Amino acid sequence: MKYRRTAVIKLDTPDGADPLLQETVEQFKHCANTASEWCWHGDDGYHVTSKAKAERALYDQLKDETDLTANLVQKGIRRAVEAVKSGVERLNRGENTSQPYFSADSAVYDKRSATFHRDRVSLSTIDGRIECDYILPDDSETPPTKYVSDEDFEFRMAHLQYYDNDWYLHASMRKVEADEEIPESESKHSTVLGVDLGVNNLAVASTGRFWSADEINHWRREYEKRRGSLQRCGSRYAHENIEAVGRKEYRRFEIHLHTLANELIEEAVENDCSHIVFEDLTYIRENIPEATWQHVWAFRRLYGYVEYKADEYGVEVVRVDPRNTSNNASTCEFTHDRATAATGDSLELHYSM
């Protein structure tokens, strides 16, 4: 049986490391956005979804244009191809979408571009490697310390992410245990996809993949400005336009959340997950006090979309109460570090047979 976790680890960067990491991330985004533009080609219906084809066409160019290692260039291209592939699948379903664009300050690392230790990580940058110590809770039973210190959990890959003026490692970890007692007919249902909701990241999956809240936060602020300007005008025309702005905001967010829901389900299917697990939204205000009413509305909408869409794929969607971390549900065990919920950290989950 495989247990998957995402350990969200704050990094203690050495002096002089921040500019190197920032430029590394910028160049990684350049690779991803260049590849996205090349793969998308425009709205003529022709889109490249082959990682090998994209790498053959773009690797030499991007290697010359950046100071990244070969592995990071490849990861940037592959990240774009995966996003384009998801976009093509949405187009095939008759949904509206556009060329993927990467704006979040993040980069993807695997074991070739990073060396994961139990107390630190060595990361490739545009100018050699740097070592960053982990900043972990003192309590050995508190995530992420619980998993980072456990030798049975193996680092698989990680997303390096910058937010709130700090660097974080969203490390995907896996633990494989003996499953002799699990009936063969049930062994395929040994994994769940945990989903955490937040303000900086709208959703973080237990595989390590995350969906930035940059776009929805940007448009939330823009629509609030428009409404504020119209309210100051005070005319009947302005009042009617406030309602029109509200409808436009609603439609934009609906499309964005539909896309996110589809990608969450795709992530579950690709990782052979039988369940997608959300925290119970009844207590979302307590767990994420920074969340606006738009965030809470988005969380509830997202859960509803995932719930009805997942049925088509035979994936069950469940909610668990993050306040009762000492109680195990009948199908999953849940651990939630409340102190980190507001930054978009992931719920810690595993499937229990």
NORHUPE-V462334 format. One record per pair of residues at least 12 apart in sequence whose ideal C-beta (glycine too) atoms are under 10 Angstrom apart, sorted by sequence separation. I is the first residue (numbers start at 1). GAP is how many residues later the second one is. If there is no record, write none. Layout:
i = {I:I}
gap = {GAP:GAP}
This chain:
i = {39:61:62:87:109:112:113:120:121:136:158:159:193:194:198:200:201:202:229:230:264:284:305:307:318:320:322:324:325:335:336:35:60:87:109:120:121:136:157:158:159:177:193:194:200:201:202:229:230:304:318:320:321:322:323:325:334:335:336:39:59:62:86:109:115:117:119:120:134:155:157:158:192:193:196:199:200:202:227:228:230:264:303:318:320:322:334:335:38:39:58:59:62:84:85:109:114:119:134:156:157:158:191:198:202:226:227:230:261:281:284:316:321:322:323:332:333:334:335:35:38:58:83:84:107:113:115:117:118:155:156:157:191:193:195:197:226:227:229:284:303:320:322:333:334:83:107:117:119:155:156:174:200:332:333:36:39:55:58:59:82:83:107:116:118:153:154:155:156:199:226:227:281:332:333:334:35:38:39:55:58:80:81:83:154:155:226:227:281:322:332:333:35:38:54:57:80:153:154:225:226:279:329:331:332:56:79:80:148:152:153:154:224:278:281:331:35:55:58:80:152:153:154:223:226:227:281:330:331:35:38:51:54:55:58:79:148:150:152:153:222:223:226:280:325:329:34:35:54:147:151:152:278:279:328:144:148:150:152:223:224:278:322:35:51:52:54:55:76:144:147:223:31:34:35:51:54:79:144:222:223:276:320:31:34:51:53:79:132:147:278:51:52:79:119:144:219:220:223:278:320:31:32:51:54:78:118:119:219:222:223:276:31:34:50:51:76:117:118:135:170:276:30:31:34:48:49:75:76:116:118:135:168:220:48:49:75:118:135:168:172:173:174:219:220:31:47:51:74:75:121:170:172:219:276:27:30:31:49:50:72:75:118:123:132:134:163:164:170:172:173:275:287:30:48:49:72:74:163:164:172:216:286:287:31:47:48:49:71:72:75:118:121:123:132:134:163:170:171:172:215:216:219:273:276:282:286:27:28:30:35:39:47:49:71:72:74:75:116:117:163:170:215:260:264:268:280:281:283:284:27:38:49:68:71:74:116:121:161:169:170:276:277:278:280:282:283:26:27:28:36:40:47:48:49:71:72:115:116:161:170:216:257:261:265:273:274:275:276:277:278:279:280:282:283:27:31:35:36:39:47:71:72:114:116:215:216:253:257:260:261:264:265:269:274:275:276:277:278:279:280:282:24:31:34:35:38:39:70:71:72:116:159:256:257:260:261:264:268:273:274:275:276:277:278:279:280:23:24:30:31:32:33:34:35:36:37:38:40:41:45:69:70:71:111:114:161:257:258:261:262:273:275:277:279:280:23:24:28:31:32:35:36:39:40:47:69:111:113:114:123:216:253:254:257:258:261:262:265:269:278:279:280:23:24:27:28:31:32:35:36:39:68:110:111:112:113:159:211:249:253:256:257:260:261:264:265:268:269:27:30:31:32:34:35:38:39:45:109:110:111:114:123:256:257:259:260:261:264:265:269:25:28:29:31:32:33:36:37:40:110:111:113:250:254:257:258:261:262:265:266:268:24:28:31:32:35:36:39:40:43:109:110:121:211:253:257:261:265:268:27:31:32:35:39:108:109:159:161:163:211:253:257:261:268:287:29:32:108:109:121:157:158:159:163:265:288:291:28:29:32:36:72:107:108:109:156:157:159:161:163:250:254:258:264:287:290:291:47:72:107:108:156:157:211:265:277:286:287:289:290:71:72:106:107:116:211:264:287:288:289:290:70:72:106:107:202:203:209:277:280:287:288:43:69:104:105:106:107:114:116:202:209:277:279:283:286:287:288:43:68:69:105:106:211:275:288:42:68:69:104:105:106:114:116:203:209:274:275:277:279:284:40:41:67:68:104:105:202:203:205:209:283:40:67:69:104:205:208:39:40:66:67:69:109:203:207:39:40:109:203:206:207:209:37:105:106:108:109:110:205:209:279:36:37:205:207:36:37:106:203:207:35:36:206:33:36:205:207:33:35:206:32:33:205:224:279:32:33:195:278:32:33:206:224:277:279:31:193:205:206:223:29:30:193:195:220:277:29:195:221:276:277:28:29:32:193:220:275:277:29:32:193:203:217:219:220:29:31:32:192:193:275:28:29:191:193:217:274:28:29:193:216:217:220:273:25:26:28:192:193:194:216:25:27:28:79:191:193:25:26:28:191:192:193:194:195:196:197:25:75:190:191:192:193:194:195:196:197:213:216:22:24:189:190:191:192:193:194:195:196:21:188:189:190:191:192:193:194:195:197:189:192:193:194:213:21:188:189:197:186:24:198:199:197:198:199:200:196:197:199:211:196:198:199:198:199:202:197:106:203:104:199:202:203:104:198:202:27:28:197:24:27:197:203:24:25:26:108:202:24:25:108:197:198:21:23:24:197:20:22:23:24:197:203:21:22:23:106:20:21:197:17:19:20:24:104:106:197:9:19:20:104:105:195:12:17:19:20:104:195:11:20:21:103:104:105:11:13:20:102:104:9:21:103:104:195:9:11:18:103:17:193:16:17:101:17:103:14:13:14:193:13:14:11:12:13:14:11:12:13:11:12:10:11:12:193:195:9:10:11:12:192:9:10:11:192:193:9:10:9:10:192:194:196:7:9:10:82:189:7:213:28:212:211:9:10:210:8:9:25:210:7:8:9:24:25:210:6:7:25:209:5:6:7:9:194:208:5:7:9:21:192:204:207:7:22:192:194:196:204:206:5:6:7:21:192:194:196:203:204:205:206:5:25:189:192:194:198:199:200:201:202:204:205:206:5:198:199:200:201:203:204:206:3:18:196:197:198:199:200:201:206:5:22:196:198:199:200:201:7:21:198:18:196:197:198:5:7:18:196:198:3:4:9:11:18:196:197:3:8:11:17:196:197:5:7:8:11:195:196:4:6:194:195:196:6:8:13:194:196:10:12:13:194:195:11:12:96:194:10:11:193:194:10:11:192:194:9:10:11:97:191:192:193:9:10:96:191:192:8:9:95:190:191:192:8:9:97:190:7:8:9:96:97:189:190:6:7:8:95:96:190:6:7:95:189:6:7:90:93:97:5:6:7:187:5:6:95:186:4:5:90:4:5:90:93:3:4:5:183:3:4:182:2:3:87:90:168:181:2:3:86:89:90:177:1:2:3:89:170:172:179:1:2:168:170:175:1:86:87:90:168:170:1:2:86:89:166:168:1:164:1:164:1:83:86:163:1:82:85:86:163:161:161:82:1:1:3:4:1:2:3:4:6:8:82:147:1:2:3:4:5:146:1:4:6:146:143:145:8:142:143:144:141:143:142:8:144:142:143:6:139:142:6:6:8:137:4:5:6:7:144:147:4:5:6:8:137:143:144:146:3:4:5:6:137:143:4:6:143:144:143:4:2:4:2:8:3:5:10:8:10:8:10:8:9:8:7:8:6:7:6:8:5:6:7:5:6:5:6:4:5:3:4:5:3:4:3:4:2:3:1:2:3:1:1:1}
gap = {12:12:12:12:12:12:12:12:12:12:12:12:12:12:12:12:12:12:12:12:12:12:12:12:12:12:12:12:12:12:12:13:13:13:13:13:13:13:13:13:13:13:13:13:13:13:13:13:13:13:13:13:13:13:13:13:13:13:13:14:14:14:14:14:14:14:14:14:14:14:14:14:14:14:14:14:14:14:14:14:14:14:14:14:14:14:14:14:15:15:15:15:15:15:15:15:15:15:15:15:15:15:15:15:15:15:15:15:15:15:15:15:15:15:15:15:15:15:15:16:16:16:16:16:16:16:16:16:16:16:16:16:16:16:16:16:16:16:16:16:16:16:16:16:16:17:17:17:17:17:17:17:17:17:17:18:18:18:18:18:18:18:18:18:18:18:18:18:18:18:18:18:18:18:18:18:19:19:19:19:19:19:19:19:19:19:19:19:19:19:19:19:20:20:20:20:20:20:20:20:20:20:20:20:20:21:21:21:21:21:21:21:21:21:21:21:22:22:22:22:22:22:22:22:22:22:22:22:22:23:23:23:23:23:23:23:23:23:23:23:23:23:23:23:23:23:24:24:24:24:24:24:24:24:24:25:25:25:25:25:25:25:25:26:26:26:26:26:26:26:26:26:27:27:27:27:27:27:27:27:27:27:27:28:28:28:28:28:28:28:28:29:29:29:29:29:29:29:29:29:29:30:30:30:30:30:30:30:30:30:30:30:31:31:31:31:31:31:31:31:31:31:32:32:32:32:32:32:32:32:32:32:32:32:33:33:33:33:33:33:33:33:33:33:33:34:34:34:34:34:34:34:34:34:34:35:35:35:35:35:35:35:35:35:35:35:35:35:35:35:35:35:35:36:36:36:36:36:36:36:36:36:36:36:37:37:37:37:37:37:37:37:37:37:37:37:37:37:37:37:37:37:37:37:37:37:37:38:38:38:38:38:38:38:38:38:38:38:38:38:38:38:38:38:38:38:38:38:38:38:39:39:39:39:39:39:39:39:39:39:39:39:39:39:39:39:39:40:40:40:40:40:40:40:40:40:40:40:40:40:40:40:40:40:40:40:40:40:40:40:40:40:40:40:40:41:41:41:41:41:41:41:41:41:41:41:41:41:41:41:41:41:41:41:41:41:41:41:41:41:41:41:42:42:42:42:42:42:42:42:42:42:42:42:42:42:42:42:42:42:42:42:42:42:42:42:42:43:43:43:43:43:43:43:43:43:43:43:43:43:43:43:43:43:43:43:43:43:43:43:43:43:43:43:43:43:44:44:44:44:44:44:44:44:44:44:44:44:44:44:44:44:44:44:44:44:44:44:44:44:44:44:44:45:45:45:45:45:45:45:45:45:45:45:45:45:45:45:45:45:45:45:45:45:45:45:45:45:45:46:46:46:46:46:46:46:46:46:46:46:46:46:46:46:46:46:46:46:46:46:46:47:47:47:47:47:47:47:47:47:47:47:47:47:47:47:47:47:47:47:47:47:48:48:48:48:48:48:48:48:48:48:48:48:48:48:48:48:48:48:49:49:49:49:49:49:49:49:49:49:49:49:49:49:49:49:50:50:50:50:50:50:50:50:50:50:50:50:51:51:51:51:51:51:51:51:51:51:51:51:51:51:51:51:51:51:51:51:52:52:52:52:52:52:52:52:52:52:52:52:52:53:53:53:53:53:53:53:53:53:53:53:54:54:54:54:54:54:54:54:54:54:54:55:55:55:55:55:55:55:55:55:55:55:55:55:55:55:55:56:56:56:56:56:56:56:56:57:57:57:57:57:57:57:57:57:57:57:57:57:57:57:58:58:58:58:58:58:58:58:58:58:58:59:59:59:59:59:59:60:60:60:60:60:60:60:60:61:61:61:61:61:61:61:62:62:62:62:62:62:62:62:62:63:63:63:63:64:64:64:64:64:65:65:65:66:66:66:66:67:67:67:68:68:68:68:68:69:69:69:69:70:70:70:70:70:70:71:71:71:71:71:72:72:72:72:72:72:73:73:73:73:73:74:74:74:74:74:74:74:75:75:75:75:75:75:75:76:76:76:76:76:76:77:77:77:77:77:77:78:78:78:78:78:78:78:79:79:79:79:79:79:79:80:80:80:80:80:80:81:81:81:81:81:81:81:81:81:81:82:82:82:82:82:82:82:82:82:82:82:82:83:83:83:83:83:83:83:83:83:83:84:84:84:84:84:84:84:84:84:84:85:85:85:85:85:86:86:86:87:88:89:89:89:90:90:90:90:91:91:91:91:92:92:92:93:93:93:94:95:95:96:96:96:96:97:97:97:98:98:98:99:99:99:99:100:100:100:100:100:101:101:101:101:101:102:102:102:102:103:103:103:103:103:103:104:104:104:104:105:105:105:106:106:106:106:106:106:106:107:107:107:107:107:107:108:108:108:108:108:108:109:109:109:109:109:109:110:110:110:110:110:111:111:111:111:111:112:112:112:112:113:113:114:114:114:115:115:116:117:117:117:118:118:119:119:119:119:120:120:120:121:121:122:122:122:122:122:123:123:123:123:123:124:124:124:124:124:125:125:126:126:126:126:126:127:127:127:127:127:129:131:132:132:133:134:134:134:135:135:135:135:136:136:136:136:136:136:137:137:137:137:138:138:138:138:138:138:139:139:139:139:139:139:139:140:140:140:140:140:140:140:141:141:141:141:141:141:141:141:141:141:141:142:142:142:142:142:142:142:142:142:142:142:142:142:143:143:143:143:143:143:143:143:144:144:144:144:144:144:144:144:144:145:145:145:145:145:145:145:146:146:146:147:147:147:147:148:148:148:148:148:149:149:149:149:149:149:149:150:150:150:150:150:150:151:151:151:151:151:151:152:152:152:152:152:153:153:153:153:153:154:154:154:154:154:155:155:155:155:156:156:156:156:157:157:157:157:158:158:158:158:158:158:158:159:159:159:159:159:160:160:160:160:160:160:161:161:161:161:162:162:162:162:162:162:162:163:163:163:163:163:163:164:164:164:164:165:165:165:165:165:166:166:166:166:167:167:167:167:168:168:168:169:169:169:169:170:170:170:170:171:171:171:172:172:172:172:172:172:173:173:173:173:173:173:174:174:174:174:174:174:174:175:175:175:175:175:176:176:176:176:176:176:177:177:177:177:177:177:178:178:179:179:180:180:180:180:181:181:181:181:181:182:183:184:185:186:187:187:188:188:188:188:188:188:188:188:189:189:189:189:189:189:190:190:190:191:192:192:193:193:193:193:194:194:195:196:196:197:197:198:198:198:199:200:200:200:201:201:201:201:201:201:202:202:202:202:202:202:202:202:203:203:203:203:203:203:204:204:204:204:205:267:269:269:270:329:330:330:330:332:333:335:335:336:336:337:338:338:339:339:340:340:341:341:341:342:342:343:343:344:344:345:345:345:346:346:347:347:348:348:349:349:349:350:351:352}
